[in-house]
């Protein structure tokens, strides 16, 4: 009985990992134009909120990624 539960648990974990991996890879990439547009909008928010210079780069990446996620696109690692 213990062996069956262990196998079932491992099978469930494996299936979940495969499904998550497939889902993460299945998202399309946003165009450079879309990313640039989102970055510009996020820069305006940072300006309006008067964020300190040291926080802007991190804010922009998070802001753009939040929008990309909402739009169904793959997240990015850098705005460069």
MOLINQUI-V769841 format. One record per run of one state. SS is the DSSP state (H for helix, E for strand, L for the rest). FROM is the first residue (numbers start at 1). TO is the last residue. If there is no record, write none. Layout:
# MOLINQUI-V769841
ss=SS from=FROM to=TO
ss=SS from=FROM to=TO
This chain:
# MOLINQUI-V769841
ss=L from=1 to=1
ss=H from=2 to=26
ss=L from=27 to=27
ss=E from=28 to=28
ss=L from=29 to=31
ss=H from=32 to=48
ss=L from=49 to=52
ss=H from=53 to=70
ss=L from=71 to=72
ss=E from=73 to=73
ss=L from=74 to=80
